[in-house]
Amino acid sequence: MKTVFVFGAGASQEAGAPLMQEFMDKAEDLFLRHAVEDAQKQFELVFTAMSDFQAVHAKSYLDLDNLEVVFGAIEMGLLVKRLGKRSFGEIRRLRDAFVTVIYKTLEQSIHFSDIGGKVWPPRPYDKFAEILAKIFGERAGIPIDVAFITFNYDICLDYALGFKGIHYDYGFEPRSPHVFPLLKLHGSINWGRDSRGGLFVHPVRPDEVYFGDYLCFPCGTRIAQETKKPPMIVPPTWNKKDYHGQLTKVWTSAAAELAEAANIVVIGYSMPETDSFFRYLYALGSLGNTRIRNFIVINPEDEMTGSVRKRFEDLIGRGIHKKFTYIPKTFSEALGDIKDLLRGQPVKKSRIIS
């Protein structure tokens, strides 16, 4: 019985990563206090452009505090070859600068820990991987089918799984036995592009950790230094045509995993209106024959609005509506529910608002 975990930005918030609505504020703070000296020019280019975007408000509205909205606007500028008075080359440079702002902000925000001379994964990914490793150990000889799909650019889950000896791959090539898929739909700060346009992975190694205010892994920085190009990071918008060559295998694998899933657990993903990609991916992936036992959404939303819950209720088919459970908790608060599910136990009703 396959369990597919789907991770969004809310899952990494407790690890220090800013949410979409907070991302640009965090990036600006880093810029103003000169915490990203090697990328000051790129940060300056982005924030100058955002000042220019203010003129849009005279005729339209863009939420310039939202990472995905700004990223999407720049990508659309590339598509239509128009963004104010900028040339196409200037738009491309702005796009690369924006990716630099993303990976630099994540590198400076995710909190790894030095415990006993070892670099530990950030919370709550450390506890999540610990639960997985323990259950795998308890059920030695009994295969457990798990897959991970994430919209996050960070390496929190990657490092936590590797730290606990859980083998994974990114779906670039056919999967080996006893290796779990970790499918990063929007790319990753440790994915680079070689001279032929192919993808390569910069390994997440503790010996490369950077000691600043706290520990961080400069994967994106290393890739940019080696290739003179930013990492492979895809905008969280519907238009991903420029990335089909590199990421089609990842997206195909994600659809296949969803088609085989008996349990789908969504953690910290609000399914924003700007990204219809998951709606289509889920709809096409769910054409499989597997009967869904549980569709669980974990998200600490204000119960007064209920917008995230409603978006998921509108997404799922009526045939599995009774299988849907909404748990208004953070990732760390819901670890007990996740443990119960993986052990084949029903999620306790006292924890559920459904």
C-alpha positions as CSV (number, residue, x, y, z in Angstrom):
1,M,0.0,0.0,0.0
2,K,1.7,3.2,-1.2
3,T,1.8,6.4,0.9
4,V,2.7,9.6,-1.0
5,F,3.7,12.6,1.0
6,V,3.3,16.0,-0.7
7,F,5.3,18.9,0.8
8,G,4.7,22.6,0.5
9,A,6.3,25.7,1.9
10,G,4.5,25.4,5.2
11,A,6.4,22.2,5.9
12,S,9.7,24.1,5.8
13,Q,8.5,27.1,7.7
14,E,9.5,25.6,11.1
15,A,12.9,24.9,9.7
16,G,13.4,28.6,9.0
17,A,12.3,28.9,5.4
18,P,10.0,31.9,4.8
19,L,6.5,31.4,3.4
20,M,5.7,32.8,-0.1
21,Q,4.1,36.0,1.5
22,E,7.1,36.5,3.7
23,F,9.9,35.6,1.3
24,M,10.6,39.0,-0.2
25,D,10.7,40.7,3.2
26,K,13.3,38.1,4.4
27,A,15.3,38.6,1.2
28,E,15.2,42.4,1.6
29,D,16.4,42.1,5.2
30,L,19.4,40.1,4.1
31,F,20.1,42.6,1.4
32,L,19.9,45.6,3.7
33,R,22.2,44.2,6.3
34,H,24.7,43.0,3.7
35,A,24.4,39.3,4.6
36,V,24.7,38.3,1.0
37,E,27.8,40.2,-0.1
38,D,28.7,37.9,-3.0
39,A,25.2,38.5,-4.5
40,Q,24.5,42.1,-3.6
41,K,24.3,43.1,-7.3
42,Q,21.7,40.5,-8.1
43,F,19.6,41.5,-5.0
44,E,19.9,45.1,-6.0
45,L,18.7,44.3,-9.5
46,V,15.7,42.4,-8.2
47,F,14.6,45.1,-5.7
48,T,15.1,47.9,-8.3
49,A,12.8,45.9,-10.6
50,M,10.3,45.5,-7.8
51,S,10.3,49.3,-7.4
52,D,9.5,49.6,-11.1
53,F,6.7,47.1,-10.7
54,Q,5.0,49.6,-8.4
55,A,3.9,51.4,-11.5
56,V,1.7,48.5,-12.4
57,H,-0.7,49.4,-9.6
58,A,-1.9,52.4,-11.7
59,K,-3.6,50.0,-14.1
60,S,-3.6,46.6,-12.4
61,Y,-2.7,44.7,-9.2
62,L,0.2,42.5,-8.4
63,D,0.9,41.2,-4.9
64,L,4.6,42.2,-4.8
65,D,5.0,40.7,-1.4
66,N,4.4,37.2,-2.8
67,L,7.4,35.3,-4.2
68,E,5.4,33.3,-6.6
69,V,3.5,36.3,-8.0
70,V,6.8,38.2,-8.7
71,F,8.5,35.1,-10.1
72,G,5.5,34.5,-12.3
73,A,5.5,38.1,-13.6
74,I,9.1,37.8,-14.6
75,E,8.6,34.5,-16.3
76,M,5.6,35.9,-18.2
77,G,7.9,38.8,-19.2
78,L,10.3,36.3,-20.8
79,L,7.4,34.6,-22.6
80,V,6.0,37.7,-24.1
81,K,9.4,39.5,-24.4
82,R,8.1,42.5,-22.6
83,L,8.7,43.8,-19.1
84,G,8.6,47.6,-19.0
85,K,11.5,49.1,-21.0
86,R,13.8,46.1,-20.5
87,S,15.3,44.2,-23.4
88,F,14.9,40.4,-23.6
89,G,18.5,40.0,-22.4
90,E,17.8,42.2,-19.4
91,I,14.7,40.2,-18.6
92,R,16.8,37.0,-18.6
93,R,19.4,38.6,-16.3
94,L,16.6,39.7,-14.0
95,R,15.2,36.2,-14.0
96,D,18.6,34.7,-13.1
97,A,19.0,37.4,-10.4
98,F,15.6,36.4,-9.0
99,V,16.7,32.8,-8.8
100,T,19.8,33.9,-7.0
101,V,17.7,35.8,-4.4
102,I,15.7,32.6,-3.9
103,Y,18.6,30.2,-3.2
104,K,20.6,32.8,-1.2
105,T,17.6,33.5,1.0
106,L,17.0,29.8,1.6
107,E,20.7,29.2,2.3
108,Q,20.7,31.9,4.9
109,S,17.3,30.9,6.5
110,I,17.3,27.2,7.0
111,H,18.5,26.2,10.4
112,F,20.7,23.2,10.6
113,S,22.3,22.2,14.0
114,D,25.7,21.2,15.3
115,I,25.1,18.5,17.9
116,G,28.0,16.6,19.1
117,G,30.1,17.6,16.1
118,K,27.5,16.3,13.6
119,V,25.3,18.4,11.4
120,W,21.7,17.5,12.1
121,P,18.7,18.1,9.9
122,P,16.4,21.0,10.7
123,R,13.2,20.5,12.6
124,P,10.7,19.0,12.1
125,Y,12.3,17.0,9.2
126,D,14.6,15.4,11.6
127,K,11.7,13.9,13.6
128,F,9.9,12.9,10.4
129,A,12.9,11.0,9.1
130,E,13.4,9.4,12.5
131,I,9.8,8.1,12.4
132,L,10.3,6.7,9.0
133,A,13.6,5.0,9.9
134,K,12.0,3.5,13.1
135,I,9.0,2.1,11.3
136,F,11.2,0.7,8.5
137,G,13.2,-1.0,11.2
138,E,10.1,-2.4,12.9
139,R,8.9,-3.8,9.7
140,A,12.1,-5.3,8.5
141,G,11.4,-7.7,5.7
142,I,8.0,-6.2,5.0
143,P,8.3,-3.7,2.2
144,I,6.9,-0.3,2.9
145,D,6.0,1.7,-0.2
146,V,6.6,5.5,0.3
147,A,7.2,8.3,-2.1
148,F,7.8,12.0,-1.6
149,I,6.7,14.8,-3.8
150,T,7.7,18.4,-2.9
151,F,7.2,21.9,-4.2
152,N,10.0,23.2,-2.1
153,Y,13.4,24.3,-3.4
154,D,15.2,23.6,-0.1
155,I,17.2,20.5,0.9
156,C,15.6,19.9,4.3
157,L,13.9,16.6,3.4
158,D,16.8,15.5,1.2
159,Y,19.3,15.9,4.1
160,A,17.0,14.4,6.7
161,L,16.4,11.2,4.7
162,G,20.1,10.8,4.0
163,F,21.0,11.5,7.6
164,K,18.8,8.6,8.7
165,G,20.1,6.3,6.0
166,I,17.0,6.3,3.9
167,H,18.0,6.1,0.3
168,Y,16.2,8.2,-2.3
169,D,16.5,9.4,-5.9
170,Y,15.2,12.4,-7.8
171,G,13.6,10.6,-10.6
172,F,16.0,11.6,-13.3
173,E,16.6,7.9,-14.2
174,P,14.6,4.7,-13.6
175,R,14.5,3.9,-9.9
176,S,16.6,1.3,-8.3
177,P,15.1,-1.2,-5.8
178,H,14.9,-0.2,-2.2
179,V,15.3,3.5,-3.1
180,F,12.4,5.9,-2.5
181,P,11.5,8.6,-5.0
182,L,12.0,12.2,-3.9
183,L,10.4,14.2,-6.7
184,K,11.0,18.0,-6.6
185,L,8.5,19.4,-9.0
186,H,9.9,23.0,-9.0
187,G,13.6,22.1,-9.0
188,S,16.1,22.4,-6.2
189,I,18.9,24.6,-4.9
190,N,21.2,21.7,-5.3
191,W,20.3,20.9,-9.0
192,G,22.5,22.5,-11.6
193,R,22.5,22.5,-15.4
194,D,25.5,21.4,-17.4
195,S,26.8,22.9,-20.6
196,R,24.4,20.6,-22.7
197,G,21.4,21.6,-20.6
198,G,21.2,18.4,-18.7
199,L,20.7,18.2,-14.9
200,F,23.2,17.3,-12.3
201,V,23.0,17.1,-8.5
202,H,25.4,18.9,-6.2
203,P,25.7,16.4,-3.2
204,V,24.7,17.7,0.2
205,R,27.8,17.0,2.2
206,P,28.4,18.0,5.8
207,D,32.0,18.9,5.0
208,E,30.7,21.8,2.9
209,V,28.6,23.3,5.6
210,Y,29.0,27.1,6.1
211,F,29.4,28.5,9.6
212,G,27.7,31.9,9.7
213,D,25.1,33.0,12.2
214,Y,24.1,29.3,12.1
215,L,24.9,26.3,9.9
216,C,23.8,26.3,6.2
217,F,24.6,24.3,3.1
218,P,25.7,26.6,0.2
219,C,24.6,24.2,-2.6
220,G,23.2,26.9,-4.8
221,T,26.2,29.1,-4.3
222,R,28.6,26.2,-5.3
223,I,26.6,25.5,-8.4
224,A,26.6,29.1,-9.5
225,Q,30.4,29.3,-8.9
226,E,31.0,26.1,-10.9
227,T,28.6,26.7,-13.8
228,K,28.2,30.5,-13.9
229,K,24.5,29.8,-13.9
230,P,22.0,29.7,-11.0
231,P,20.5,26.4,-9.9
232,M,17.5,24.8,-11.6
233,I,14.6,26.5,-9.9
234,V,11.2,26.5,-11.6
235,P,8.5,29.2,-11.0
236,P,5.4,28.0,-9.1
237,T,3.1,28.9,-11.9
238,W,1.2,27.2,-14.7
239,N,3.7,28.0,-17.4
240,K,6.6,25.6,-17.2
241,K,7.2,25.1,-20.9
242,D,10.9,26.2,-20.8
243,Y,11.7,23.3,-18.4
244,H,10.0,20.4,-20.1
245,G,13.3,19.0,-21.3
246,Q,14.9,18.8,-17.9
247,L,11.9,18.0,-15.6
248,T,9.5,15.9,-17.7
249,K,10.8,12.7,-16.1
250,V,10.3,14.1,-12.6
251,W,6.7,15.2,-13.4
252,T,6.0,11.8,-15.1
253,S,7.2,10.0,-12.1
254,A,5.1,12.1,-9.8
255,A,1.9,11.4,-11.8
256,A,2.7,7.7,-11.6
257,E,3.2,7.8,-7.8
258,L,-0.1,9.6,-7.3
259,A,-1.8,7.0,-9.5
260,E,-0.6,4.2,-7.2
261,A,-1.2,6.0,-3.9
262,A,-3.6,4.5,-1.4
263,N,-2.7,7.3,1.1
264,I,-2.0,10.9,0.1
265,V,-0.7,13.1,2.9
266,V,-0.3,16.8,2.0
267,I,1.9,18.8,4.4
268,G,2.0,22.6,4.4
269,Y,0.9,23.0,0.8
270,S,-1.9,25.5,0.4
271,M,-2.4,24.8,-3.3
272,P,-2.2,28.5,-4.3
273,E,-4.4,29.9,-7.0
274,T,-1.3,30.9,-9.0
275,D,-0.2,27.2,-9.4
276,S,-2.7,25.1,-11.3
277,F,0.1,22.6,-12.0
278,F,-0.8,20.4,-9.0
279,R,-4.5,20.4,-9.9
280,Y,-3.7,19.0,-13.4
281,L,-1.0,16.6,-12.1
282,Y,-3.3,15.2,-9.5
283,A,-6.3,14.9,-11.8
284,L,-4.2,13.0,-14.4
285,G,-2.3,11.0,-11.9
286,S,-5.4,9.9,-10.1
287,L,-6.6,8.0,-13.2
288,G,-4.9,4.9,-11.7
289,N,-6.8,1.9,-10.4
290,T,-5.7,2.1,-6.8
291,R,-8.4,2.8,-4.3
292,I,-7.6,5.8,-2.1
293,R,-7.9,5.0,1.6
294,N,-6.9,8.4,3.0
295,F,-6.5,11.9,1.6
296,I,-5.1,14.0,4.4
297,V,-4.2,17.7,4.4
298,I,-2.1,19.0,7.3
299,N,-2.1,22.8,7.3
300,P,-2.4,25.2,10.3
301,E,-5.0,27.5,8.7
302,D,-7.2,30.0,10.4
303,E,-10.5,28.0,10.7
304,M,-12.5,31.2,10.1
305,T,-11.4,31.4,6.4
306,G,-11.1,27.7,5.5
307,S,-9.8,28.7,2.0
308,V,-7.1,26.0,1.8
309,R,-9.5,23.3,3.0
310,K,-12.1,24.4,0.5
311,R,-9.6,24.3,-2.4
312,F,-8.8,20.7,-1.6
313,E,-12.4,19.8,-1.2
314,D,-13.0,21.2,-4.6
315,L,-10.0,19.3,-6.0
316,I,-10.9,15.7,-4.9
317,G,-13.6,13.6,-6.6
318,R,-16.9,12.9,-4.9
319,G,-16.0,9.2,-4.8
320,I,-13.3,9.8,-2.2
321,H,-14.9,12.8,-0.4
322,K,-15.5,10.6,2.7
323,K,-11.8,9.7,2.7
324,F,-10.8,13.4,3.1
325,T,-9.4,14.6,6.4
326,Y,-8.2,18.2,7.2
327,I,-5.9,18.5,10.2
328,P,-5.3,22.2,11.2
329,K,-1.8,21.6,12.6
330,T,1.8,22.4,11.8
331,F,4.1,19.7,10.5
332,S,5.6,19.1,13.9
333,E,2.2,19.0,15.6
334,A,1.0,16.3,13.2
335,L,3.9,13.9,13.5
336,G,1.8,11.6,15.7
337,D,-0.9,11.4,13.1
338,I,1.7,10.6,10.4
339,K,3.2,7.8,12.7
340,D,-0.3,6.3,13.2
341,L,-1.0,6.3,9.4
342,L,2.4,4.6,8.6
343,R,1.7,1.9,11.2
344,G,-1.6,1.2,9.6
345,Q,-3.6,2.7,12.5
346,P,-6.5,5.1,12.0
347,V,-5.7,8.7,12.6
348,K,-7.3,9.5,16.0
349,K,-10.6,11.2,15.5
350,S,-9.9,13.6,18.4
351,R,-7.1,15.1,16.2
352,I,-9.3,15.6,13.2
353,I,-11.5,18.4,11.9
354,S,-13.2,16.9,8.8
